[in-house]
Amino acid sequence: MSFDDLNGIAGGQHLVLWHRNNGADVDAREYRDRYRRVLVSGLSQSRIVYLDTNYWVWLRDAERGTGTADAVRMLKMLRGMVRSRELVCVSQLHSLVELAKQEEASLRITAGLVDELTEGIAIAAPADLMAHDCAEFIDAKLGLEIGGGFCPWTKIGQIHTHDLSAPLLDEATESDKNVVLKAAVDTFWNASLADVMESFKWDARTSLNADIDPAIFAQIEQRKREQLARGLSREQTRANEFYDVVHDRMRPVFKAQLAKWHAQHGFSAGPEAPVRDVQLVVDSAVAEFNAHTLGRFLPTAALQTELYTLYETARNRSKPLTSNDNVDWNHASNALAHCDIFLTERHLAHQLRQELKANQQYGCMVFGSMPEALCTFASL
């Protein structure tokens, strides 16, 4: 790849030239974090609303004149409240992957609505959310500010990752790399969903397909039968599931973050400190989840575990687990702790409100129907 090619990726030669002549002393990651600070500051001024996939589809129908009266009313209300800065809608990776399954004409309408109502604001990618959650928990339990630029918010153009790695030539100078990365931040941070879909020629159904292999669901169903046969209580099941999540997915993140922090501080607490601290936060996370005292910490892993536990311990559920169930869990676990209003389907809303009390735990209003949501919007 030539340097001219890299210029093209980063928004063109004019943008690269601007960064070469302005703010050369600003690091690319600091430049990205400045964007984020402005975004987070703006979000603090408005209520944050998350719509699951069905609501975007209903709004799309309203936009093209085939929607219900409630959908038409909701679209009008959301438009007015976004323009007046009373609220802003946000998207998330799993939602965009679902929306991308539409054919081009429908996708163009939906992309236009997403760009208008979210202004490009999105919840960070799942891996970035996990890193943010872990860093926040370490800070709370150990008083160590991990840093690293972790943030639960991003823009649609950077929805896949917060990382700034790029396919740069080895022979490029550090100054050139920094210039190109800052130009790339400008390009991706300000990209719309329409821009992203245009890069796929408006056909992302194959490229962005995230459906899970049916064989995986068959294995999960078999595991559920085996677990039910063991006669474990819901509390035992949730404890076992969260233990596995912490040790399999979160412990490596804790380990990397703490190793980096102690290295940066010269291992002032001794060479064994990283190992000791990892065990402390792991044990704290497990103990607090089991005691229902975790509060708002580690929401992504905790809520995903709670929803899976409801599925695994539901003896009267005859319907097998589907990809849609997994998508719904991802919507909730990634969005609920960061939003003020969460719109989803009726069954999930019932689980979150009545069975888990997650709306109270995370301070987020949860609605399972459009009429419910409309009443709340009208009263804001």
N, C-alpha and C positions, 0 to 999 in steps of 0.2 A: 504494500500500500504506500502510495506516495504522500508527501506532505500536502500536496494540493487536494488529494482525496480526503485527508483529515480536515482540511479547511472546509470542505463541503459538508462533512458530518457536523461540524461545529457552527453551522449557520452561514457559511460563506466567507470569502476573503475580506469583505468590508468589515464584518463583525470582528474577525480575528485581528485585523489591522487596528481597529479601535482599541481593543484590549492591549495590543502591543504598545500603544501610545498613551494609554490611560491606566492608572492604578497598577503598574507593573509589580509593585511591592506587595500587593494583596494576594494571598494564597487562594487557590481555587476552592478549597474546602471552606475557608472563611467567607469567600464570596457567596458560595451556596448557602451557608448558614445565615448570612445577612438576609437573603431572600426569605428563609424560613422564619426568622424573627419578625419580619414584617407581616408574614402570613399569620403567625400565631397571634400577634397583636391585634390584627384585624378580626380574627375569629372570636376574640374575647368580647367583641362589641355586639355580636349577633347570636341568636339561637341557632343551633346546628341541627339540621334535619337529615336523617338517613332514610332513603326510600329503597326497599328491596326491588328486585327485578320486575315483579308484576306491576308495581306502581308506575315505573317508567314506561311500561308497555301501555298501561291505561292512559297515561298522559300523552303518549305518542298518538293513540287513537283519537284523543280529544283534539290534538293539534291538526290532525288531518280530517277532522269532521265526522268521525265514525264512533266517537266515544260516548259514554253515558253522561247524563246530566251531572252526576256527581264528579265525574272525571273532568268535565269542562269547568265546573265550578272550582275544583281544586287547582287546576292549571292556572286559572285566572288569579286565585288567591296567592298561590306561590309566586307567580310573576310579580304581583304587586308588592309582596312582602320582601322579596329579594331586592327589588329596585329601591325600596325604602330602607334597606339594611336591617329590617327587623329579624330576618333569618337568612340563612344560606343553606342550600342543600349540598351534600357531599357524596362523593362516589367512593368506590373501593374496587380493588383488582378483580375479585370474584364476580362482582356485579357487571363490570365492563366485559369480562369474558362471556358472561351469559348474554348480554345485550348484543355482542358481536356475532351471535348465531343468526341474526336476522338477514334477510335478503337486502340488497343494496338500497332500494327505495325506502323501506322502513327504517333501515339503519341510519340513513342520512337525516331523517326527521328526528329520530331518537338522539343522535349525536348533537344535533342543533339544540335540542332541549337540555341535554346534559351540560353542554357548554354554557348555555344561558343561565340555568338555575344553580349550577355549582361554581361557575366562574373558574372552572378548572381545578377546584380544590378537591383533594382526595385523601382518604386515610392511607397511611403508609403500607407498604407491602408486608405480608405476614411475617417474614423473617426480620424486617426492620422493627415491626411492632414487638416481636419477641425480645429483640435486643433492647428496645426502649423499656419494656416492662422489667427486664432483668436489672438494667442499670438503675432504674427507679427503686427497685426493691433493695438492692445493695446499699444505696444511699440511705434508705429508711432504716435498715437494720444495722449497718456498720458505720454510717456517717461518712462514707467515701464517695466523693463526686467522681463518677466514672468518666463523664464527658464523652467524647467520640462523635458528637453531632447527632445523637439519636433523637428522633422526634416522631410523634405519632401522625404528623401531617406532611403532605407533599402535594405536588401538582400532577395532573394526569400524565404529562410527558415524562415524569420520573417515577411513575407508579410501580415500576418493577423492582426498583432498588434505590437506596440513597447513595450508593457507592458511585465514585467518579472514575473508576477504572475505565481505560479506553485503549483501543488497539494502536498504541503509539509506537512509532519506530524507535528502536533502541538508540539509533544515532541522533535522534532529536535532542536538543538541549533541554535542560530542566525549565528554562525560561519559555521555550517554545511549547513544551507540554502544558505548562501552567496557563499560557495564553489560550491554547486550544480548549482546555478543560473549562475555562471560564466562559468562552464563547459557547461551548456545548451546554453549560448550565443555563445561559440565556435562552438558547434554542429550545431545550427540553422543558424548562420551567414555564415558558410562555406558550408551549404547544397546546392546541385544543384537541378534544377527542376527534373532531373532524380531521385535523392534521394527522393524527395517529392512524385513523382508518384510511386516509388517503395513501399513506405509506404502504398499506396492504391492498391498495386498489379496491377498497370497499368490499373485500372478500376475505374475512379473517376467520371464517368458520372452521377451516382446517388448521390454520396456523395457531390459533388461540384456543383450540379445543382442549378443555381440561376435564372431560368426562372420565370417570374412574372405571377401570375394567370391571365388568360384571363379575368376573371371577373373584375379585377382591371383596365384593359385597357378599358373595356366597360364603367366603371364608369368615366374614364378620357374623353372618347369620349362624354359621356352625358354632362359632365361638360363643354366641349368645345362648344357644341351646346348652352348651356345655357348662356355661356359667350358671344358668338357671338350675341345672341339675345339681349343682353344688349347694344350692339353697342359701346363697349369700344374701344378706340384707342390702338395702340400697346404700346404707352408710358404709358397709364393708366394700361394696363395689366401687363407690366413688373414691374411697380412700386408696384402693388398689390401683385404680385408673390414674389418679393424680400422681401417685408415687412413680408410676411408669413414665408419665409425661415429664415429670421433673428430672428424673434420672436419664431418660433417653434424649430429651430435647433441650432442656433448660440447663442441666449441669454443664454441658460443654460451653454454653454461652457464659454462664457464671465464671467458669474456669478461665476462659480467654480474657474476659473483662478484668478479672481480679489479677491475673498474671501480668497483664499490661500495666495496671495501676501500680502494683508493687514494684515492677521494674522501673517505671518512671520515677518512683520515689526511693530508689536505691535500696529496696528491701529493708527499710528502716526498722520494721517490726520483726526482722529475722527471715531467713530463707524459707522457713516452714510456714510463714504467714499466709501465702496464697492457698495452700492446701487446707489449712485450718479455717480460713474464711469461706472457702467454697463449701466445706462441710457445714459450717454454721448457717449459711443462707439456705442451703438445701434442706437442712433439718427444720429450719424456721418455716420455710414455705410449706412443707408437708404437714407439720404440726398445726399451723394456723388454718390451713385448708380443712384438715380433719376436725378442728374445733369450731369451724364456721366463723373464724375471727380474721380471715384474710382481708376482709373489707374490699377496698377498691384496688388492691395490689394484684398484680399478675392476672389481669382480667381475661386476656386472650386464652391462656391455658385453662384457667379456672372455669370459665363459662363453657368452653368446648367440652371439658370433662363433665360438667353438670348435665349438659344436654345429651351427651352420649350415655351417661348413666341412666337418664330417664328412658332412653331407648332400650338399653340392655336389661333393665329391671321391669319393663312393661310386659307382664305375662299375658295380657289380653290383646296384645297387638299382633294381628295376623298379617298385616301388610308388611312386606319385606323392606329393608332399608334401600333407599334409592340415591342416585346422584343429587337429586333435588334436596333431600334431607341434609346431605353434607353441605350443599351450597347454603341452605338456610342457617345451619350451625355456624358457618363461616361468616355470614352476614352479621349474626348476633354477636359472636365472640370477638370479632374485630371492630365492631362499630358501637356497641351499647355503652361502653365505658367512656367514649369520647364524644357522644352526641347528647343533645337535649331531648330529641324526639326521634323515635324509631318506628317506622311503619313496615309491617310485615303481614304474613297471612295469619288467619284466625287461630289455627292450632298452635303455632309457635308463640303467638302473643299470649295465649292461655298458659303455656308452659312457663314463659318468662315471668308473667305476672302472678298467677295463682300458685304454681308449683314451686318455683324457685325464688320468687320475690326479688328477681334481678332488677326490676325497675326501681325498687327502693334501694337496693344495695349500690347501684351505680348512678342513681339520681337521674334516670332517663325515663320519660314518658313513653310507654309502649302501646301501640294501637294495632288492632288486627283487622280493621276494616276502614274503608274510605269515609263512611258517614261519621264514625268515631273521630277520625282525624279532623274532618271538616268542622265539627263542633268545637274542637280545641283551637284550631286556627282562627275561627271566628271570634274567640274570646281573648286572643292574645293582644 
